């Protein structure tokens, strides 16, 4: 094998190697994006939505107790429910939040604190003054509803990111196939081509 033939073989193999490395790096980057998007949908959207649901259930219990002026609820269950709500709020704080979500979440925390204060006023008034308590419950429910909608919108946004990345992967895969065909033809031409000897 002549020196010229060796160079042709080396160039052909080098082109294949460069193509494989480049496509691998592109695919790896795209799959990391898809993985991160799926993890975000689960950890920061589904779990957050579940926490919102749990808080909503507890707030509804409070709403029923106010409507019934249930003194037994406030003497036996309310402090446990407040602790559970606080635990869910702490767990929600550990998720990644958007700027808008942070604003609504901060409002929720303030409204939950105001709700606790108005519950104390309600108890001290011997379960008569409930207007402020009803108002604070409505504010908390509105915050929870808004947070739930944000989870849905952000989940949809993450899903669209995943879809866009997967579409890009599919496009690159098709380009890779065409490029491999062209590269195979070029390698064949390099290997088969023999320059005219003088």
ZIWOVEN-V27079 format. One line per field, one symbol per residue. phi: phi as a letter, one per 30 degrees, with the letter a starting at -180 (. if undefined). burial: b if it has 24 or more other C-alpha atoms within 12 Angstrom, else e. A space follows every 50 residues. Layout:
BEGIN
phi=???
burial=???
END
This chain:
BEGIN
phi=.dedddddddddddddddddddddddddddddddedddddeddccddddd dddddedddddddddddchdddeddccdddddddddddddddddddbddd dddddddedddddddddddddddddiicdceddddddddddddddddddd eddddddddddddddddddddddddddddddddddddddddddbdddd
burial=eeeeeeebeeebeeebeebeeebeeebeebbebbeebbebbbbbbbbbbb bbbbbbebbebbbebbeebbeebbeeebeebbeebbebbeebeebbbeee beebbebbbebbeebbebbeebbeeebeebeebbebbbbbbebbebbbeb bbebbeebbebbeebbeebeebeeebeeebeebeeebeeeeeeeeeee
END
